[in-house]
Amino acid sequence: MLAQTALGEFTEIRRRTLEDSLQYLACPRDKNVLLLDIENKDTISEGEFSCTACGTRYPIINGVPYFFESGNGFEWDAQATVSEIKQTLAETQDIQALWKMILSLGPFLLRQTKDRKASIDTLFEIVTFLAQDTITQAILMQAATAARYDLEKYTGTLILDASVIVNLQQQYRNGVIIEGACATGENLLVMASSIASPFYVGLDISGAMVRSAQQQAEERMLFVQGDICSLPFRKNAAGIYVLNNVFDRVVDPPKACTEAQKIVLAQNGYLVLSNCDPLQYTYKTVDGREILFVPPNKQLTLEQGLVLAGFEQQMEQRGTWQIQTIAYGAEQLQYKTIYGGRKK
């Protein structure tokens, strides 16, 4: 049964889903138990999760839990120029403050230009101006990528091949199904239609993506905003964990693999890694400069990531994704998918 509602309209199913998610969610900082507080028990307009150990609070906005810096709390002056924005960012030393400022650039630029493609171009131009050492460069590019998704429009989708899903269906035993970097949720919905699980969770760093996904959420399915390098899930919660088209965009792939190792079942658990082939670790600016998404000392192949997370490869599949975006237009992306079970 679908709980399809506009954002801000919440059903009894949505309330029950948030309550049930407590069995699987955890504080991303310490993996401890969360408490749920829904302020309006009838319509579930707002609420929060809070950690029973460290006390950190995570807001629920329009039914979407936010477990990573969302950019709330910062607003650019409506009259600010690009030069003034660059100066403000250049003078800001705190990386978390920079995250907020960059994430807030999406709606600001769109209000200014009324053009999504122009806004995306300006966003990357501003952030590449800031890039210094490779680690800071990668962190700021991840913030820019998250902000870009608030502006982007997609046609087409990045769905696992049917043969991969059939194999996972045959081997799946128990645990929830989780997808990191789930985008607008199409892949998780396809998996849910084929693999019966007690619960499904999609996570993405982009609040815009997650809000879009949540509008199509089925019963026993929740989309949350968060970071794959600091997952808000309990240890050994996932029977299947999917990372799709993110391995060359996350700042720290080894840490993402370590997090995967924590949340996937020690027995009968599977990790799926799917990405453009070859991996695209850099972004080329209009003037030809290459900006790193992933620092050189953090770059991993999919095969290396699977091993690092403690899995043995069982299957490889290749294909082509057909997508169209505002930033890059129509694209045919060659991809590779591998997956494996726990090492014996």
Order of alpha helices (4+ residues) and beta strands (2+ residues): alpha-beta-beta-beta-beta-alpha-alpha-alpha-alpha-alpha-beta-alpha-beta-alpha-beta-alpha-beta-beta-alpha-beta-beta-beta-alpha-beta-beta
